[in-house]
Amino acid sequence: MFKQVLQEVVDNTEGGIAGLLMGFDGIPVDQYVRDEDDIAVETVGMEFSVIVKGVKDAAEMLEAGKAEEVAIRAERLTTVIRLLNDEYFIAVTLKPSGNFGKARFLLRTRAPKLLAELV
């Protein structure tokens, strides 16, 4: 079920490369990578999980409320991360020319479905 949602997000996002459901402990729950792309999605997720946990903790410490989303734009990849709860997040990686807004929308609208299955 998780892979199906990840595939839906990636395949319906122009420029989508990969999707990942991961715990903040760095352990992946599931992933999907488009056939034509070669990306070490687990490595990306593990590295970004540390950053996202730091952002989450900083937002709470600053009393800004719970962090919901983090985006990281690099020269060759853009990664949008949606925090699901205190334990898990979903991420989609896309090409810099990809549809960033669509990725955000799909992550936001699919998050409740994933959360329901994680509980």
HELIX and SHEET records of a PDB file:
HELIX    1   1 PHE A    2  ASP A   11  1                                  10    
HELIX    2   2 VAL A   41  MET A   61  1                                  21    
HELIX    3   3 PHE A  100  LEU A  118  1                                  19    
SHEET    1   A 5 PRO A  28  VAL A  33  0                                        
SHEET    2   A 5 GLY A  16  GLY A  23 -1                                        
SHEET    3   A 5 TYR A  88  LEU A  94 -1                                        
SHEET    4   A 5 THR A  78  LEU A  83 -1                                        
SHEET    5   A 5 GLU A  69  ARG A  73 -1                                        
END                                                                             
